[in-house]
Amino acid sequence: MTETAPAKTWTCVVAEDEALLRQALVADLKRAWPALQVLAECEDGASAVEALAEHQPDVAFLDIRMPGLTGLEVARIATEASPRTHIVFVTAYDQYAIDAFEHGAVDYLLKPVKPERLAATLERLQAREAQPDTAALAALLDRLGALPKAAGAVEPLTWLTASAGRETRLVLVDDVLYFRADQKYTTVVTAEGEALLRSSLRELLPRLDGNTFKQIHRSTIVNLKAIAGIVRDDSGRGTVRLKHRPETLTVSQPFMALFKHM
Protein backbone atom coordinates (compact mmCIF):
# COMPACT_ATOMS: atom_id res chain seq x y z
CA MET A 1 0.00 0.00 0.00
CA THR A 2 1.44 3.38 -1.06
CA GLU A 3 1.66 5.95 1.70
CA THR A 4 0.30 9.40 0.98
CA ALA A 5 2.84 12.17 1.45
CA PRO A 6 1.89 14.60 4.22
CA ALA A 7 0.37 17.87 3.07
CA LYS A 8 2.76 20.79 2.93
CA THR A 9 2.54 23.23 5.83
CA TRP A 10 2.64 26.79 4.47
CA THR A 11 4.17 29.70 6.36
CA CYS A 12 3.83 33.43 5.88
CA VAL A 13 4.93 36.90 6.96
CA VAL A 14 2.47 39.82 7.06
CA ALA A 15 3.71 43.42 6.65
CA GLU A 16 1.27 46.32 7.10
CA ASP A 17 2.06 49.59 8.91
CA GLU A 18 -1.51 50.24 10.05
CA ALA A 19 -1.99 48.11 13.18
CA LEU A 20 -5.75 47.61 12.80
CA LEU A 21 -5.45 46.60 9.14
CA ARG A 22 -2.58 44.24 9.98
CA GLN A 23 -4.56 42.59 12.75
CA ALA A 24 -7.61 42.28 10.51
CA LEU A 25 -5.62 40.65 7.70
CA VAL A 26 -4.02 38.16 10.10
CA ALA A 27 -7.44 37.30 11.51
CA ASP A 28 -8.86 36.88 7.99
CA LEU A 29 -5.96 34.59 7.03
CA LYS A 30 -6.47 32.41 10.10
CA ARG A 31 -10.17 32.04 9.34
CA ALA A 32 -9.67 31.33 5.63
CA TRP A 33 -6.64 29.04 5.99
CA PRO A 34 -6.30 27.71 9.58
CA ALA A 35 -3.22 25.62 8.70
CA LEU A 36 -1.27 28.66 7.48
CA GLN A 37 1.41 29.60 10.03
CA VAL A 38 1.93 33.34 10.49
CA LEU A 39 5.59 33.59 11.50
CA ALA A 40 5.87 37.35 11.82
CA GLU A 41 3.68 40.46 11.82
CA CYS A 42 5.65 43.51 10.67
CA GLU A 43 4.83 47.20 10.94
CA ASP A 44 7.35 48.55 8.42
CA GLY A 45 9.53 47.56 5.49
CA ALA A 46 12.73 47.14 7.50
CA SER A 47 11.24 44.62 9.92
CA ALA A 48 9.64 42.81 6.96
CA VAL A 49 13.05 42.42 5.29
CA GLU A 50 14.54 41.03 8.48
CA ALA A 51 11.62 38.63 8.95
CA LEU A 52 11.89 37.36 5.38
CA ALA A 53 15.63 36.76 5.72
CA GLU A 54 15.18 34.99 9.06
CA HIS A 55 12.11 32.84 8.37
CA GLN A 56 12.25 32.25 4.59
CA PRO A 57 8.43 31.92 4.48
CA ASP A 58 6.42 30.42 1.66
CA VAL A 59 4.47 33.63 1.14
CA ALA A 60 4.70 37.30 2.14
CA PHE A 61 1.68 39.61 2.30
CA LEU A 62 3.14 43.08 1.73
CA ASP A 63 1.43 46.44 1.98
CA ILE A 64 2.82 48.57 -0.85
CA ARG A 65 2.86 51.87 1.04
CA MET A 66 4.94 51.44 4.20
CA PRO A 67 7.35 53.82 5.96
CA GLY A 68 10.94 53.59 4.78
CA LEU A 69 11.13 50.60 2.49
CA THR A 70 7.96 50.18 0.45
CA GLY A 71 6.40 46.83 -0.29
CA LEU A 72 7.92 47.03 -3.77
CA GLU A 73 11.41 47.45 -2.31
CA VAL A 74 10.85 44.65 0.19
CA ALA A 75 9.77 42.37 -2.66
CA ARG A 76 12.88 43.27 -4.64
CA ILE A 77 15.09 42.42 -1.67
CA ALA A 78 13.15 39.19 -1.20
CA THR A 79 14.25 37.93 -4.63
CA GLU A 80 17.71 37.49 -3.06
CA ALA A 81 17.05 37.31 0.68
CA SER A 82 14.20 34.78 0.38
CA PRO A 83 13.83 33.62 -3.25
CA ARG A 84 11.39 30.80 -2.44
CA THR A 85 8.82 33.27 -1.08
CA HIS A 86 5.68 33.99 -3.10
CA ILE A 87 4.62 37.64 -2.96
CA VAL A 88 1.09 38.94 -2.41
CA PHE A 89 0.73 42.72 -2.47
CA VAL A 90 -2.00 44.36 -0.41
CA THR A 91 -2.79 47.59 -2.21
CA ALA A 92 -5.11 50.52 -2.68
CA TYR A 93 -3.54 51.27 -6.09
CA ASP A 94 -5.66 52.30 -9.04
CA GLN A 95 -6.48 50.29 -12.15
CA TYR A 96 -3.19 51.09 -13.90
CA ALA A 97 -1.28 49.19 -11.24
CA ILE A 98 -3.84 46.39 -11.18
CA ASP A 99 -3.28 45.90 -14.92
CA ALA A 100 0.43 45.43 -14.14
CA PHE A 101 -0.38 42.89 -11.44
CA GLU A 102 -2.60 40.92 -13.81
CA HIS A 103 0.37 40.33 -16.12
CA GLY A 104 2.95 39.85 -13.38
CA ALA A 105 4.45 37.23 -11.14
CA VAL A 106 2.53 38.00 -7.97
CA ASP A 107 -0.97 38.06 -6.55
CA TYR A 108 -2.64 41.12 -5.13
CA LEU A 109 -5.39 42.00 -2.70
CA LEU A 110 -7.27 45.30 -2.89
CA LYS A 111 -8.07 47.19 0.30
CA PRO A 112 -10.45 46.65 1.94
CA VAL A 113 -9.77 42.92 1.54
CA LYS A 114 -12.90 40.96 0.64
CA PRO A 115 -13.26 37.37 1.91
CA GLU A 116 -14.01 35.93 -1.54
CA ARG A 117 -10.95 37.65 -3.08
CA LEU A 118 -8.73 36.43 -0.24
CA ALA A 119 -10.07 32.89 -0.66
CA ALA A 120 -9.25 32.94 -4.39
CA THR A 121 -5.71 34.16 -3.73
CA LEU A 122 -5.10 31.49 -1.09
CA GLU A 123 -6.45 28.80 -3.41
CA ARG A 124 -3.99 29.85 -6.12
CA LEU A 125 -1.13 29.84 -3.65
CA GLN A 126 -1.90 26.33 -2.47
CA ALA A 127 -1.98 25.10 -6.06
CA ARG A 128 1.60 26.25 -6.65
CA GLU A 129 4.59 24.02 -6.16
CA ALA A 130 7.40 25.71 -8.11
CA GLN A 131 9.63 28.45 -6.75
CA PRO A 132 8.53 31.96 -7.80
CA ASP A 133 9.89 33.34 -11.06
CA THR A 134 12.20 36.01 -9.63
CA ALA A 135 13.10 37.40 -13.08
CA ALA A 136 9.42 38.00 -13.86
CA LEU A 137 8.93 39.54 -10.42
CA ALA A 138 11.86 41.93 -10.98
CA ALA A 139 10.39 43.04 -14.33
CA LEU A 140 7.01 43.65 -12.68
CA LEU A 141 8.60 45.70 -9.90
CA ASP A 142 10.33 47.88 -12.49
CA ARG A 143 6.99 48.47 -14.18
CA LEU A 144 5.21 49.30 -10.94
CA GLY A 145 8.01 51.62 -9.84
CA ALA A 146 7.53 53.69 -12.99
CA LEU A 147 3.85 54.38 -12.27
CA PRO A 148 2.89 57.90 -11.14
CA LYS A 149 2.39 58.44 -7.43
CA ALA A 150 -1.13 58.32 -6.10
CA ALA A 151 -2.97 61.58 -5.56
CA GLY A 152 -2.56 62.91 -2.04
CA ALA A 153 0.92 61.48 -1.55
CA VAL A 154 2.90 63.40 1.06
CA GLU A 155 5.64 65.66 -0.31
CA PRO A 156 9.12 64.87 1.04
CA LEU A 157 10.60 67.10 3.73
CA THR A 158 12.93 69.90 2.65
CA TRP A 159 14.01 71.26 6.06
CA LEU A 160 14.36 69.76 9.53
CA THR A 161 14.38 71.48 12.90
CA ALA A 162 16.99 69.83 15.11
CA SER A 163 18.64 70.54 18.48
CA ALA A 164 22.35 70.68 19.30
CA GLY A 165 22.66 71.45 22.98
CA ARG A 166 20.77 74.70 23.57
CA GLU A 167 20.91 75.63 19.90
CA THR A 168 18.08 74.97 17.47
CA ARG A 169 19.27 74.36 13.92
CA LEU A 170 17.53 74.37 10.57
CA VAL A 171 18.98 71.48 8.58
CA LEU A 172 18.51 71.17 4.83
CA VAL A 173 17.49 67.56 4.17
CA ASP A 174 19.79 67.39 1.14
CA ASP A 175 22.73 68.07 3.51
CA VAL A 176 21.94 65.06 5.71
CA LEU A 177 24.43 62.20 5.32
CA TYR A 178 22.51 59.74 7.46
CA PHE A 179 19.96 59.34 10.24
CA ARG A 180 20.56 57.09 13.25
CA ALA A 181 17.89 55.90 15.68
CA ASP A 182 18.52 57.09 19.24
CA GLN A 183 15.87 55.48 21.43
CA LYS A 184 12.68 57.48 20.75
CA TYR A 185 14.64 60.28 19.08
CA THR A 186 16.76 60.41 15.91
CA THR A 187 20.28 61.71 15.42
CA VAL A 188 20.73 63.60 12.15
CA VAL A 189 24.31 63.68 10.86
CA THR A 190 25.71 66.18 8.36
CA ALA A 191 29.28 66.96 7.28
CA GLU A 192 29.36 69.66 9.98
CA GLY A 193 28.24 67.50 12.90
CA GLU A 194 25.27 65.96 14.68
CA ALA A 195 21.94 67.21 15.99
CA LEU A 196 18.90 65.60 17.57
CA LEU A 197 15.39 65.32 16.13
CA ARG A 198 12.52 64.95 18.56
CA SER A 199 10.86 62.25 16.50
CA SER A 200 11.50 58.57 15.97
CA LEU A 201 13.00 57.05 12.86
CA ARG A 202 9.62 55.48 12.14
CA GLU A 203 7.89 58.87 12.22
CA LEU A 204 10.55 60.37 9.97
CA LEU A 205 10.63 57.63 7.33
CA PRO A 206 7.37 58.47 5.49
CA ARG A 207 8.50 62.09 5.02
CA LEU A 208 11.81 61.34 3.29
CA ASP A 209 12.36 60.99 -0.45
CA GLY A 210 12.60 57.25 -0.97
CA ASN A 211 14.69 57.71 -4.12
CA THR A 212 17.44 59.44 -2.12
CA PHE A 213 17.24 58.01 1.39
CA LYS A 214 17.43 54.25 1.94
CA GLN A 215 17.22 52.24 5.12
CA ILE A 216 20.30 50.00 5.42
CA HIS A 217 19.79 48.76 8.97
CA ARG A 218 16.94 48.78 11.46
CA SER A 219 18.50 51.86 13.07
CA THR A 220 20.10 53.62 10.08
CA ILE A 221 18.94 55.53 6.99
CA VAL A 222 21.58 56.81 4.57
CA ASN A 223 21.57 59.47 1.87
CA LEU A 224 22.64 57.60 -1.28
CA LYS A 225 24.36 60.75 -2.56
CA ALA A 226 26.62 60.70 0.50
CA ILE A 227 28.02 57.21 -0.15
CA ALA A 228 31.63 56.98 -1.29
CA GLY A 229 31.75 53.18 -1.50
CA ILE A 230 30.36 49.88 -0.21
CA VAL A 231 32.29 46.78 0.81
CA ARG A 232 30.67 43.36 1.27
CA ASP A 233 32.23 41.03 3.85
CA ASP A 234 32.27 37.22 3.94
CA SER A 235 29.08 37.09 6.01
CA GLY A 236 27.11 38.98 3.34
CA ARG A 237 26.85 42.19 5.34
CA GLY A 238 28.22 45.45 4.04
CA THR A 239 30.06 48.53 5.18
CA VAL A 240 29.30 51.98 3.76
CA ARG A 241 32.04 54.60 3.46
CA LEU A 242 30.86 58.20 3.47
CA LYS A 243 32.18 61.09 1.40
CA HIS A 244 32.38 63.67 4.17
CA ARG A 245 32.64 61.72 7.43
CA PRO A 246 35.29 59.31 8.77
CA GLU A 247 32.91 56.77 10.35
CA THR A 248 31.48 53.83 8.44
CA LEU A 249 27.91 52.46 8.51
CA THR A 250 26.89 48.82 8.73
CA VAL A 251 24.49 47.42 6.14
CA SER A 252 22.49 44.43 7.40
CA GLN A 253 22.83 41.40 5.12
CA PRO A 254 19.25 41.48 3.73
CA PHE A 255 19.57 45.17 2.81
CA MET A 256 22.63 44.54 0.63
CA ALA A 257 20.22 43.69 -2.21
CA LEU A 258 19.48 47.43 -2.46
CA PHE A 259 23.04 47.98 -3.65
CA LYS A 260 23.21 45.13 -6.14
CA HIS A 261 23.60 47.46 -9.12
CA MET A 262 25.85 50.04 -7.44
Steps between C-alpha positions, in 0.01 A plus 500: 500500500644838394522757776364845428754777547405743777348827385739792486478744790510856364653791689466873452610847608254792510624860459256790545579827681143565614452287813124450462530399134787264584302335777195469276699337219660251740158414641358458148790271404449282807130463424550429129803271536534367859808291412695804378768594755552874546866525601528876532281811500697805385418869527752635248718401207820458701351248742340319204841461333649361819208260547527373143874440534455323834193285431514441122118467489299350218305821448523867600198731516646847443329836525639713217504830689708457816741738676859477382519201271183458296344165426652520152849542646444220750392272215811590302721415797306177547610374157846456657434482874215247470463384137256218581243747636186572298394865514147630555464878494227664706421823320268793453657575159288603205418299189829580325691310766244220506556451126871453578419246770278303263797441269758452774650238724308577817150506642333806642225588743312830481420689819262446664568127460187304410464141627425356155806672346722378784366146458582505127854622566561233764365231268746605229786499747423149618492377141858615441799277549781669305723774636390851395636638174731767643590639155132560422451654844793739444353611165162561665659705778673718241166559331322583824780732610452707185132569572404852613450554871148488633316826554541633852848357549698692761774726363848421635648723769733780392608636841535350847502672837761335721665571837871514582531577868311825559514593133217434257619439145326501165645211301453469125398139434730483197794568737421199720749214461308254714245460778560275801233381743563619856235339719181700432696780333712513183852630451545689173858508371640750250857578392508770770388284792203346678167625631196339658149472356213463743334230294564132447650348189162343428327839508766650275508226236174584316613862453831425327555465126524126448709546185775673700480357851519124555479299818808276530449376855215502749656808661660676201384691191764628258499766230607313185672815372726495806640151435861477386512120479361170629693190602338158546656267758504119509181487707303689233474821700637826370684808614424845358774762470382860501632789293520758777526305826765259634262246658357206309143363507398136522260360241300201626534197272142508361532869408806437282259415216426874475856555381517215251539733202725758668 
